[in-house]
Amino acid sequence: MGARRQPLTFIITTAGFDKTSVCFNEYEYAKQILNNLLTNDEYFCIIYEPDDIKDIWVFLSEYKELLTLQNADLKRLKKLEDKINSIIFQANPNLNISVKDSYLKSRLQEGLDKPYQRTDILTKNLNIWTQASEVWISSERWLKSYAHQDIDMEKLKGRKACIGLDLATTRDIAAYSLCFDSIEDGPYILLPRFFMPKYNIRQRSKEDKVPYELWAQEGLITLTDGDIIDFDIIEASILNDAKNYEIIEIAYDPWKAIEIVTHLENEGFKMQQIRQSFAVGGLSEGTSLFEKTIDEKKLLHGNNKVLNWMIGCCEVKTDGKDNYLPIKPDRRKTYKRIDGVVASIMALHTVIKNHFEPSTQSIYETQGLFIL
């Protein structure tokens, strides 16, 4: 370059998701020039990106819902439509020439239906830099799913339920969730249980900036004595729940679970292993069902604070074939935990499977013969 009289270099790219890359550094430099924070008369830059995409999936969901209503608020509908059109145009100046408006809108619809596609859509279709993984279910979506309604514990007594069990390392958070079947097209109901070692709970709350100690005082987390989780306490809690509810099946992640599974089998519980994988029968199947149930507003979770926090921590990964499942955080590097989410996915999946599986028995075995 230095040997030429008027050297010229072009850099043309869309956004990406690696914010440690040279490309992102170049983007940041260009932004500073465009915002008059830096001056470089030999550096021309232009960036086509939306002014604001905050809560894009939330208002897209609202727009989609309004389209289905007969008495929709037309002013609100028009406002959302204008916002969507503006976002698309700002990121695509060659709209309807090199890329069609209809295609981009179908991509946004795809992102609404398939969260694991959102990173690709935001970076390649809207030119927005993101993280490699995005939060799977936003707090807005989660809280719209029956969060406003309290769970009537008395009415749950005696009802059938399935359990999802996700054990932690002995020094972390373990969880299981009870899930009750939908009755007369009502919601599925989640009752999550969380367990942590009592030792150093105050220090961990400060270090992680997560109110474990407060949640324990509110009865949302059960603390076990010592510096490791006592799995006997978890087992005792399940046995106690079995006195109040009819436990049909317990789904579990096999990691660290051999001993407690053996004990529960000896107590007469039906146990079902679910591996955290994309394979048939793995966690991926339940993950898509869980999201679908939330978006249909058919999951009553009682606004549990611990589960709310874990939902906000939860990211997903895909196998590239429309299958996805939650990513377990690296416990050595982050405070994020998703054990309650994994347990709830397994519990809901097991309930739906039990509810919709047709009986394999003959009608003659269940009702006998009626002779005229």
N, C-alpha and C positions, 0 to 999 in steps of 0.2 A: 504493500500500500504506500509506503513512504517513498518509493521510487517513482510514483506516478504524479503528474502535475495536478490533476483533479480526481483523486480516487473517490469512488462511490460504492458503498455497500448497501444492499437491500436486505432487510430482515423481515420476513412475512410469516406470521404464525397465528394460530388460535391459542386460546388459554389452555392451561394444563392443570394438573393437580399436585405437582411436585414443587412445593414452595422453597425447596433448597436448591433448585436448579439455576443454571446460568440464565435461562430464558426468563424466569420470574424476576431475577435481579435486573435484567434489561427492562422488563415491564415496569418495575418500581422506579427505575431511573427515568423512564419516559413519563411516568405519571408526575414526578416531581417537576419536570420541565413544563408539562402542560398546566400544572397548578402554580407556575411562576415561583416555585421554591428554588429552582436551579436555572441557570442560563447557559445555553450552548447553541450559538447561532449556526453551527455546522451539523446540528443533529435535528433532523425533521422527524416528527413522530405524530401518528394519528391512531387513536384507539377507538374502535367501535364496540361499545359495551353499554348495557342498560344503566340508567342513572340509579335505579333502585329495584332490587329484586327481593327485598325483605319479605318473608312470609309468602313467597311465590306459590308454593304448593298449597298453602292454606286458602288463598283467594281463588286459585284455580279449582280447588275442590268446591268452594262456595259457588263459583260460576257454573260448574257442572251440575250442582244440585238445583240451582235456580232454573236451569234450562228444563228440568223435569217437572216444575211446578206450574199448574194452570194459572194460579193467581200470583205469579212472581212479581216482585218489585221491579218494574221495568227500568226505573231510573238507576237502581243499583246494578241491574244487569248490564245496562249500557256503560256505566262507569267502569265495571270490571272488564268488559269487552274492550273498551278504549285503552285500558291499562295494559292488557295482554298484547294488543296490536302495537302499542308504543314500545314495549319491551322487545318484541320481535324485530321491529323496524330499526331501533337504535343499534342492535347488534348485527343487523344484516342490511347494509346500505344498498346491496344489489338485489333486494327482495323482488321476487317474481320475474327475475331475469336469469340468475344463476341458481337460485334456490326458491322454491315455491312457498308461498305463505301457508298453503294447506298442509304441506309436508311438515313445516315447523310446528304448526298447531297439533298435528297428529303426534309429533315427538313429545310435546308437552303433555298430551293426554297419556302417552306411554309412560312418562315419568310419574304421572299421578297414580297410575295403576301398578307400576313396577319401580319401587324406590331404589333398587340396586342400579337402575339405569340413569339415575339423576346426575351423578357426577359426569358421565359422558355427555348428557344433554346440556348441562350447564356450561361445560368447557367447550364443546365442539359446535353447539348450535346457538348459544347465547354469549360465548366468549367471556365467561366468568371463571376466575381462578377459584379453585376449591381445595379442600383437603382430599386425600386419597379415599377416605371413607367419610360418609355423611351420616348424621343421626338418622336412624331408621324411621322412627315414629315421632313426630314433633309433639311437644306438650299440648299444642292446640288440638291436634287430632285425638290424642289420648284422652284429654279432659272432656271432649265432646261425647265420649262413649260412656254414658250413664254415670259420669263422675259426680253429678249433682245429687244422685239418689243414694240415701243411706241403705245399708244392708240390714234387713230385719233378721237378727240372729235367731229369734224364737221360731220364726216360720221355716228356718232351714233345718231345724231338728227333725231327724228321722228321714231326711231326703237322701237320695242316692248321690254319690260324688265319686270322682276319681282324683288321684293325687299325682302330682309331678314332683320328683325329688331330685335336687341338684346339690350335691355335697361339695364343700369347699376344701381347700387345704385346711388343716386343723387350726390354723391361726387366723383365718379369714371369716367371711360370711357364708353360712350355709342357708339353704332355703328349701321349703316345700310349699306347694300351693294346692289347696283343694279347689276343684271346679265342679259346680253343680249344673246339671243339664237345664236346658231351656224348657219351660213349661208353658203351653198354650201360646207359643210364639213370643214368650217373654225373653229376657236376656239370660245369657249364661252368667254365672256368679262366681267370682274369684275370692278366695280367702287365703292370702299368703301368710306364711310363718317364716320368721328370720331368726338366726342364731349366731351369736358371736361369743368369743371368750371374754370374760370380765376383766382380766388382767390388762392394765395399761389403756383402758378404754378412753379415758380422758385425754391422754397424750395422743392417741390415734385420732381422736376427733379433731384435735388442734392441727396435727400434721396433715391430715387429709382434707381439712376444712369441710367435714361432713358431720352433722350433729348426731353421731351414733349414741352418745350418752343421753341426749335429750329424747331420742326415739325409744331408747330402752326404758327411760322413766315414764314415757307415755304408753308403754306396753306393746310397742310395735316390734321390738327386738327382744328376744330372750337371751340373757347373758348366762353363760355357764361358768362355773368356778374354774380358776386357773388360767393358764396362758394358751390352752388349746381348746377347741370345741369338743365337748363331751357328746359323742354320738348317741350315748344312752339316753340323753335328755331329748334328742330329736325322736328317737324310737318311742319313748314314753309319751311324747306329745302326740304322735300319730295314733298310738293306742288309745289315748284319751279322746281324740277326735272320733275314733271308731265307736266310742260309746254314744256319741251324739248323732253321728251320720252313718249311713250305710256305704261303706267304702267298697266300690265295685272292683277297682283295679288300681295298682300303683305303678306308674311309669318312672323309670330312673335312668340317669346317666351312670354307666358302669364304673366310671373312675372313682376310686376310693370307696366303692359301695358294697364290696363283697360281704363284709361282716354284717352290716345292717340289713342287707337283702336276705341273707340266710336267716337272721332272726325273725324278720317279718314273714318270710315264707313259713317258718315254723309256727308262727301265730295264725297261719291260715290265709294270709293275704295272697291274692293273685298278683304276681309281679311281672312287669313287661319292660325289657331293656330297650332303650332308645338311644342310639349313638348319635353324637353330634356330627352328622355327615350328610352328604347329598344322596346317599344310597336310598333305595326303596325301603321305607320303614324308618328312615333316619329323621333327624330333627327338621330337615328342610320341608317335609310335607306339612308338619304342624305350624311352621313359621308362616307360610302363606295363608293358612286357615286362620291363624291368630290375627293377622293384619286385616283380612277380609271381615272378620267378626267385629273388629274395632270400627272399620269404616262403615259397616252396616248399623253401627250404634247398638250392638247386641251383646256388649260385654260390660257387666256391672262390676266395677273393681273397687268401689267405695272410696276412691280418692286416697288410697293408702300412701302415705308420704314416702315410705321406703321404696315401694314399687314405682311410684312416680319418678323418684330420683334415678332408679335403675333403668327405666324406660328412656330417660334422657341421656343415659350413658351408652345405650345400645346402638351399635352399628352392625351392618350386615355385609357379607361377602357373597359373590355369585360364582357359579361354575361356568358361566357363559352360555348356559342352556335354559335360562329363565328359572333356575332354581337358586335359592338363597337361604342363608341361615345366619344367626347372630355370631359376631366375632367375640370370642373370649378375650378380654383385655389382658395385657401382660401385667400381672399383679406386682411385678418388681418395679415397673416404670410409671404406673398410673394409679390413682385412687378409684378409678371407675370400676363398678361391679355390675354384673347383669344376672347373677344367680337366680334372682326372683323372676326375671323375665323368662329364662330358660325353663324354670320349673312350671311357670304358668302356661307356656306354650305346650309343654308335654301334657299337662293336666287337661287343657282344653281339647287338644288333639285326641286324647284317650276318651274323653267324654263323648265327643262327636262320633268317634269310631264305634263306641258301644251303643250310642243312640241310633245310628243309622244302619248298623249291620243287621240285615234281615235274619230272622230265625231260620236255622237249618233243620228244625224239627218238623215232622209231618203234623198236619192239623189233627190227624187221628191219634197222635201221641199226646197232644195237649188237650184235646176236647173229647176224644173217644167217639163212639158211634151213637147216633140217635135213630131209634127204630120206630117207624110209624106202624 
